[in-house]
Amino acid sequence: QVQLVESGGGLVQPGGSLRLSCVASGSIFRLVTMGWYRQAPGKQRELVATIISGGGGTIYADSVKGRFTISRDNAKNTVYLQMNSLKPEDTAVYFCNVVASATVGEPVRNYWGQGTQVTVSS
């Protein structure tokens, strides 16, 4: 099993910054992608950003391009999300997502963190 622990959420004023971290631990045979999703009240969960563990390619939601940066430390199985120029509409619970296989022969699957609240308000 893969466990994910997120940190770094909180309350910030519009225009401010936050950095989210997510550490993957446990049995990890193959880690394919690491990323972040978010879910605002009454809305569906949506992709924020994801990064491919091997080549480092990234995908961003249009709404966060130019403001958010995803990065990873493969040696530490950690993914970061640097969020700048935050807006009230960024308010949501942010979930870490990892696509990985825990053991040899096991197909890859999604793993989710418990979520961390990000609130952007004055």
HUSULVEN-V551561 format. One record per residue. N is the residue number from 0. PSI is psi in radians with two decimals (* if undefined). NEAR is the number of other C-alpha atoms within 10 Angstrom. Layout:
BEGIN
N&PSI&NEAR / N&PSI&NEAR
END
This chain:
BEGIN
0&2.61&12 / 1&2.25&19 / 2&2.47&16 / 3&2.31&21 / 4&2.09&17 / 5&2.72&21 / 6&2.83&16 / 7&-0.06&15 / 8&3.06&18 / 9&-2.89&14 / 10&2.30&15 / 11&2.61&18 / 12&2.70&14 / 13&2.41&17 / 14&-0.18&14 / 15&-3.05&14 / 16&2.66&17 / 17&2.68&17 / 18&2.12&16 / 19&2.54&21 / 20&2.59&21 / 21&2.14&26 / 22&2.23&19 / 23&2.29&23 / 24&3.09&14 / 25&-2.69&10 / 26&1.95&13 / 27&1.93&16 / 28&-0.85&16 / 29&2.11&16 / 30&2.04&20 / 31&-1.00&16 / 32&2.69&19 / 33&2.45&28 / 34&-3.04&27 / 35&2.39&26 / 36&2.86&19 / 37&2.70&22 / 38&2.03&19 / 39&2.76&16 / 40&2.27&9 / 41&0.09&6 / 42&2.83&9 / 43&2.72&9 / 44&2.39&15 / 45&2.64&14 / 46&2.34&18 / 47&-0.97&23 / 48&2.62&24 / 49&2.68&26 / 50&2.41&22 / 51&2.24&17 / 52&-0.64&22 / 53&-1.21&10 / 54&-0.26&8 / 55&0.15&13 / 56&2.61&11 / 57&2.69&16 / 58&2.35&14 / 59&2.57&18 / 60&2.53&13 / 61&-0.59&10 / 62&-0.28&11 / 63&-0.07&17 / 64&2.35&12 / 65&-0.20&11 / 66&-0.61&12 / 67&2.56&20 / 68&2.19&18 / 69&2.45&23 / 70&2.91&21 / 71&2.73&21 / 72&1.73&11 / 73&-0.61&12 / 74&-0.51&6 / 75&0.05&10 / 76&0.80&16 / 77&2.43&18 / 78&2.49&26 / 79&2.67&23 / 80&1.88&22 / 81&2.08&15 / 82&2.01&20 / 83&2.87&17 / 84&0.85&15 / 85&2.54&22 / 86&2.74&18 / 87&-0.56&15 / 88&-0.10&12 / 89&-0.13&20 / 90&2.18&20 / 91&2.99&21 / 92&2.21&18 / 93&2.25&26 / 94&2.31&26 / 95&2.43&29 / 96&2.34&24 / 97&2.34&27 / 98&2.04&20 / 99&2.88&22 / 100&2.38&21 / 101&-0.55&18 / 102&2.91&13 / 103&2.30&9 / 104&-0.22&8 / 105&2.34&11 / 106&2.70&11 / 107&2.64&16 / 108&2.92&12 / 109&2.41&12 / 110&2.51&17 / 111&2.51&19 / 112&3.11&19 / 113&-0.26&13 / 114&2.56&22 / 115&2.36&20 / 116&2.31&18 / 117&2.12&22 / 118&2.16&20 / 119&1.91&20 / 120&2.59&16 / 121&*&9
END
